[in-house]
Amino acid sequence: MCLGKLPRGTIKAIAAQATQRHSSSPEFDFFGIWDVVHLDETWFNADKDSRKTYLVDGEDVGNRACKSKRIIAKVIHSSPSRSELTQSASGTMVTTLINVDSATYRDYVVNKVIPAIKANFRSLNKRVVLQHDNATLHRSIDNATLVQVSTDGWTFVVRCQPPNSPDLNVLDLGFFASIQTLQYKTVSRTVDEVIASTMITFETLESEKLANVFLTLQGVMRLVLEHRGGNHFKLPHLKKDALRRTGNLPTNLSCPVSLLFEANSYHVQTSGL
């Protein structure tokens, strides 16, 4: 789907993600993006509005009933999300949804995401880039917040991805969809069941899935350069599973030097417009 032209500076930002193999090589390798953490949020529904079903002759369609699609349980989930336990009138603790606003997002990043990074992230220089889009609530992660969490030798910086570019975030590009596809295989009728099934799916999802999405991200970056900053292209199909089975799956994709020069030349010509 074409969302329009990506903003000025996109080409330069993507070109900076590549490094030359050696002086005589016609190819650049993309950086491994090991120091970048992508942040985003999305809704996880208990079920789809409709499902495609294949039946043999004489087989009945399973009954699926709900008052309205608005009744389908759903929960917003990802790094900047949470649910709360509140006490009902009868005294029973129940899970309720809360709005993810700027304060909630900041609290989750500072008290959940950052400590998890420090505990599990393998980094030589302890410098981590937090990437998210330009949503209003994301502006709560300001310089003062970054200074507050940059302790114990760690340095955290924020990089906002270009507008109209969800495919430059691995969560929107494929990881959320992978989780949701598996989560739909579990019957969930309440918010608690949606949360439980989503967390189980997240824990059981193969690490190769995330590795595949990061490779696809590099393919998207290359397509952005080829289309001079545009996003009117189909997502690349790299046959990653087949390459992995034969032991030929690359750690990072490459980009022709000529493409980088052409994209940089285009950037220079249009940057003054």
Buried (B, 14 or more C-beta within 10 A) or exposed (E): EEEEBBEBEBBBBBBEBBEBEEEEEEBBBBBEBEBBBBBBBBEBBBBEEEEEEEEEEEEEEEEEEEEEEEEBBBBBBBBBBBBEEEEEEEEEEEBEBEEBEBEBBBBBBBEBBBEEBBEEBEBEEBEBBBBBBEBEBBBBBEEEBBEEBBEEEBBBEBEBBBEBBBBBBBBBBBBBEBBBEBBBEBEBEEBBBBBBBBEEBBEEBEEEBBBBBBBBBBBBBBBBBBBBBBBEBEEBEBEBEEEEEEEEBEEBBBBBBEBBEBBBEBBEEEEEE
